[in-house]
Amino acid sequence: MIGLPAGTRIWLAAGVTDMRCGFNGLTARVQTALTDDPFSGHIFVFRGRRGDLLKMLWWTGDGLCLLAKRLERGRFIWPQATEGSVSLSQAQLSMLLEGIDWRRPERTNRPSSGL
């Protein structure tokens, strides 16, 4: 995962996004559907209808970046909401990008050594 500056917020765009969209289409979606500023430095994440493709859009201060990821197997876990946005932590974003259910991660317990 790329290191993010302190204070960077991560937003999932709830619902389905047309994955044919590029920089301009996703920027417009941030402005209209999410009512946010695409040049704020925050990361905006979008998912396609099938759920195996997502795109991330963020402003780095000198240009827009667009990352796309497609899972070979499985689907990205997405909120049930059909509109609006959901905020994630950097750890949750890392889990999302790996195809892990970021909503309910379970911490593993270490076995006791019996001492």
N, C-alpha and C positions, 0 to 999 in steps of 0.2 A: 504494500500500500504506500502511496506517495505521502510524505509528511505534510501535514496541514498546519498553517499558521494558527497560533492561539486565537481563540474567539471565533473560529470558523464554525458556522452552523451547517447542519446537513438536513435537507428536507426531501422527503419522499413525496412525489406527486401522486396522491391517491387516484385510483381508477386506472384506466388503460390509456396509453398514449400511442399514437400512430408512429411506429418506428421508422417510417420513411422520412420523418422530420430530421433536419440537420440543425446547424447553428441557429438559423433564422426562425425556423418553426418552433424549436424548443425555447428560444428566447421569448418569442411571442406568447407561448403557453405560460411561462413564468410570470409575465406581465399581466395576462388576462385571467387565467384560471387560478393562479396562486396569489395574484395581486401583490407581487414582490418585485424587487429590483434585481434583474439578472446580473447586474454589474456590481453587486454588493460584496462579492467575495465569498458568498455562501455557496454550497454545493447543492445542486438540484438533481434528483434522481428520478428517472422515468422508466416504466416497465411496459413492454408490449403485451398484446392480447394473449399470446400463448404462454407467456410467463417465463420463457427461457432466455429472453434478451432484455437487457437494460442499458440505458444510456445515462451518463452523468455529465452535467454542464456546470462549469464554474469559471469565474473571472479571476485571473491571476494578477491583475494590476496592469498588465501590458497586452493582454489578449484573452480571448475565450478559449477554453479547453473543452474538448468533447471526447469522452471515453465510452466505448461500447464493449459489453461483455455478453457472450452467449455461452450458456452452460451446455455441455455435451449431453449430460443426463440430469434430469430433475428440473425443478422450477424455482425461481426466486420467490421467497416468502414475502407476501405483500399485504398491507392492511385491507380490511373488508370494506372500508369507506369508498364511495364512488367519486367523491370530490373533496377538495381541500388538500391539506398536507399534513405530514407527520414528521416530527423532529426525531433524529437519531443521534447517538453518540458516535465517536470515531470507532469504538470497539464494535458497536452494533453494525456499522457500515462494513467493517472488515468481515464480520460473520455473514452479512447479506451477500457480499461479493463471493464468498466461498460456498454459498448455497446452504448455509446453516440457518436454522430457525432462530432469528435474532430476538423474537418476542419473548421466549421463555428459555434462555440458556440455563443449563443446570451445572452447578459447580460439583465437581467430583470430590468425594470425601476420601481422605487418605486412610488406608487401613491402619488400625492401631497396632503397635508393635508388641503389645502385651506386656510391656515392662512396668 
